[in-house]
């Protein structure tokens, strides 16, 4: 079903909300947290290893990420360092890596039995996925920051086109749809060149 094109009159761009937060506006903090919490939670849920979840659940991880990002907002300059969403995503990825490292360092409770097959994908499958992810990240990095943010919102965080438009201060869902589609086409071409498909 098509998304409505009418812009929500109360929607503000993320950049504007960041400016208001820097000026001490706590209501802007609440809007920004509400805008990104659910999407970051969905994105992180599949990336936090099951054996790490007992110590740190996904909700805690996302809350910590948002609080860390908002407490160091003075150092974030959208024009210079990229998008706010890329900033959030990097903080969250670093926190997930920290939790994974903790689990790896913790000694196992049971002895390893070589006759038991490991559940999940094989090491080869993991390597292929890692290579595809690297191609995706490299292609994403070639896009302008607003396009990067739109792609991350749409593909990774499952924002609607209307939500992408609101977060980026675009006039309509259709303009967000067109921008994201063109950005994805550019990325696919770039990933094809990286694979040697041309």
Steps between C-alpha positions, in 0.01 A plus 500: 500500500634845410612721783339842538698786352371766736782605731417477868500861623666404830780295342846654527823393338753321715750783446250755636423278800875472572525880493213528750662241728825697498296801614370297797156402366408176681186450290722473189699225677178307559396535133839380377501201736148408394595532132798265517445265794273245330703491180833460681345230719391303190843545341693393812274208596645260244858612553544445875611137548259283697762417764564873555134582560494379859730780611383778268165489325435679173280766658776595748752514217285735292422725799868520583582582136245783485609646835866483399427669166288775657749567779780557247290693250723807527771312311266391221498726194266362229670680212847384597462154651205359307146426604362468851371154415846385387630641831240300698562188294876517563453540877260204501734283289787578739287406803397171335867424426581570867233253612623237252858541628380447858332174402808381309729572798270322745603134546246241388317292758507176299780318328493511122387179333639477145230255395221755547430719199471870565151643443455780250694595188834341415824701519491524117147647511610750764803601287280553192253707702788705644633567151154607376462723807840659428397570138175653628682720755756614240226585248302682771807710589518636143156664529438856625417498872125569453474210254691273741257590775199435276631157397578401860156614616319318221699175470645444846252673731187439288378860513211580268567755226289746699724449806814543286360824359415634847838411648691655209279807462383401151171631359326166434511122523539488121812717510649267762402196292671641191815597691533158665430314173770695315744451788438123498551487122834680544599255773405196291719627214786562742464155657492343152831668416648378830396142412651535153161452337566766233 
